[in-house]
Amino acid sequence: MAPTLNLFGAAVRVYGLILLLAAWAGLWLAARQARRLGLNEDHVYNLGFYALLATLLGARLAYVLRYWSVYQDALLSALSPTPTALAWSEGALIGAVTAIAYGSRRRLPVGATLDALAPGAALALALERLGAFLDGRGFGEPTTLPWGVHLWDEVRHPVQLYEMAALLIILGVLWWGVKRSPFQGYRFTLFAALYAGARLFLEAFRADAPLMANGVRTVQVIALGVMLGAIGYLYRRRFPPPAPQEPPAGHAPQGSGAE
Amino acid sequence: MERKLPDWDNRTTWRGLMALLLVAGLAWIALSRVPREEITTRHDRPPQPQRGFPAPDLSLETLEGQTIALSDLRGQAVIINFWATWCPPCRAEMPALQKVYERYRDQGLTILAVNQQESNGRVADFTAQFGLTFPILMDRDGRVFARYRVTALPTTFFVDREGIIREVTIGGPMSEPFIESQVTALLGTTTARQEPEG
C-alpha cells in the first residue's frame, strides 16, 4: 500500500502517477504499432493524446454540469485541481467523439487505426490495474487461497493482478502472436473478444462489482455481449454472406462494440 | 468435447464455439451472481477508511472539551476533514467548509475537523481567525489519524447518513462548489430534498 507521495509539499496519489505513466506508455506503444502497420504514427499518437485530454476535460465539464446549480456562481472553481470532481463515463464519451472527429479529419482508416491502438490500450489498462492494486481500489472477494492479499481487513483475491496478467497475455498475443492479419480491424476485434472474455471471467472475483437488481454482475453481461459480438464479427469476416450479385460493398456488418 | 483439432475453415466449428461460449458465459454469470442476502453487505463490511465502507468510528474531544463520537451522528451527512494549522491548502479550504456548513447545517450536515496534534492555543487562535463554528476535534495521540490512514493533509472523507464513506479527497484545497456538490449528493441519498427536520 503506497497511496500517497509527498512531493514538494503537495500530496500526489500513486494511482494518479501510474495513470499518467499508463497513458504515456500506451500512446508510445500505439505509435510503434502504427509504424509497423504503415500508418502515420504521429497521427495515431495525436489521436490517442487528444482523446485522453478530451476525456479528462470532458469529465470535469460533465461534473460541473451535473452540479451546475452550485458551480454557476463560481465558475472559476471548476478549474481547481481536485481529482475527485470528475465524471468519468461522460468524459469517456467525449473522448471517443474527439477520437472519431480527429481520425476522420486526418482520414485515418478506421480498422487499421483501431489495430494500432489495441496493444497500447492493453498495456495502458494493465498498468492501470497495477495502480489500482497499489491503491486498494477494485479489490477482490475474500479468499482462503495461499496467494490472497491482506486488504481492507480481509484476505482477498488480488483480482487487480489477475486482470493485469490477463491484459499482459493479451498484449503478448497482439504484439507477437498475430503474424498476419486477414483484414483491417482484426487485431482490435481480437482484443475486444479476449479482453471481454477476461472481464467476464475475472469480474466474478471482484468484491466491489456493480450489480443489477437480481445480483448479477453488470460488467459480466456487457462483457458477454461484447465477446460474442466480436467473435460474431470475426465469423462474418471469415464467411461473408453470399450476395455475389451486388459488388458495391453491400455488407455492413454489425459493430464490434468498442469497450 | 473436441475430438480432434478444430477446423477453422468450417462454419460449424465457429457456430459451435459461439454456442459453447454463450452457454458457458451465461452459466458463469449465474454461478458468480451475488446472492440476495449478501447484496446489502456494504453495511456489514468492516469499517475501513475507504470509499464504499462504513467509516471507522471515532470519538474525540472538541476544542471546548466536549466529546463527540461519529456513531452518535448516524442519520446526518458528515464531512470528516483532517487538517493542521501549518498546512496551506487546509487553511485555504476552511472558509469554503464554513460556508457550506452554514448553508446545509439545518438539512443535516455536520463537519468534523480533526486537528493533527497541535496545541489548544494555536488551534483556538486559528478557529477564531477564520470564524469556524463546526466542531474542531483534537486528535491528541494521533490515533484517529492512524485509524483513517491519513498520509497527506488535507484529507477529507464524505460520509452519508448511513455512515458509509461515499468519497475520499486527498489533497486540496477543495473549492466551495466541489464541497457543496458532494454534500448535495450525500444529503440526497435518503431524503430527496425534505425541507426542515433534522
Boltz contact constraints between the chains, C-beta under 6 A:
constraints:
  - contact:
      token1: [A, 4]
      token2: [B, 151]
      max_distance: 6.0
  - contact:
      token1: [A, 4]
      token2: [B, 152]
      max_distance: 6.0
  - contact:
      token1: [A, 4]
      token2: [B, 170]
      max_distance: 6.0
  - contact:
      token1: [A, 11]
      token2: [B, 152]
      max_distance: 6.0
  - contact:
      token1: [A, 11]
      token2: [B, 170]
      max_distance: 6.0
  - contact:
      token1: [A, 11]
      token2: [B, 171]
      max_distance: 6.0
  - contact:
      token1: [A, 67]
      token2: [B, 181]
      max_distance: 6.0
  - contact:
      token1: [A, 70]
      token2: [B, 177]
      max_distance: 6.0
  - contact:
      token1: [A, 70]
      token2: [B, 180]
      max_distance: 6.0
  - contact:
      token1: [A, 70]
      token2: [B, 181]
      max_distance: 6.0
  - contact:
      token1: [A, 71]
      token2: [B, 177]
      max_distance: 6.0
  - contact:
      token1: [A, 74]
      token2: [B, 177]
      max_distance: 6.0
  - contact:
      token1: [A, 77]
      token2: [B, 175]
      max_distance: 6.0
  - contact:
      token1: [A, 77]
      token2: [B, 177]
      max_distance: 6.0
  - contact:
      token1: [A, 80]
      token2: [B, 175]
      max_distance: 6.0
  - contact:
      token1: [A, 82]
      token2: [B, 174]
      max_distance: 6.0
  - contact:
      token1: [A, 82]
      token2: [B, 178]
      max_distance: 6.0
  - contact:
      token1: [A, 84]
      token2: [B, 167]
      max_distance: 6.0
  - contact:
      token1: [A, 84]
      token2: [B, 169]
      max_distance: 6.0
  - contact:
      token1: [A, 85]
      token2: [B, 178]
      max_distance: 6.0
  - contact:
      token1: [A, 152]
      token2: [B, 48]
      max_distance: 6.0
  - contact:
      token1: [A, 153]
      token2: [B, 46]
      max_distance: 6.0
  - contact:
      token1: [A, 153]
      token2: [B, 48]
      max_distance: 6.0
  - contact:
      token1: [A, 200]
      token2: [B, 25]
      max_distance: 6.0
  - contact:
      token1: [A, 204]
      token2: [B, 32]
      max_distance: 6.0
  - contact:
      token1: [A, 208]
      token2: [B, 52]
      max_distance: 6.0
  - contact:
      token1: [A, 211]
      token2: [B, 34]
      max_distance: 6.0
  - contact:
      token1: [A, 215]
      token2: [B, 33]
      max_distance: 6.0
  - contact:
      token1: [A, 215]
      token2: [B, 34]
      max_distance: 6.0
  - contact:
      token1: [A, 215]
      token2: [B, 36]
      max_distance: 6.0
  - contact:
      token1: [A, 215]
      token2: [B, 39]
      max_distance: 6.0
  - contact:
      token1: [A, 216]
      token2: [B, 33]
      max_distance: 6.0
  - contact:
      token1: [A, 220]
      token2: [B, 29]
      max_distance: 6.0
  - contact:
      token1: [A, 224]
      token2: [B, 25]
      max_distance: 6.0
  - contact:
      token1: [A, 231]
      token2: [B, 18]
      max_distance: 6.0
  - contact:
      token1: [A, 235]
      token2: [B, 14]
      max_distance: 6.0
  - contact:
      token1: [A, 239]
      token2: [B, 11]
      max_distance: 6.0
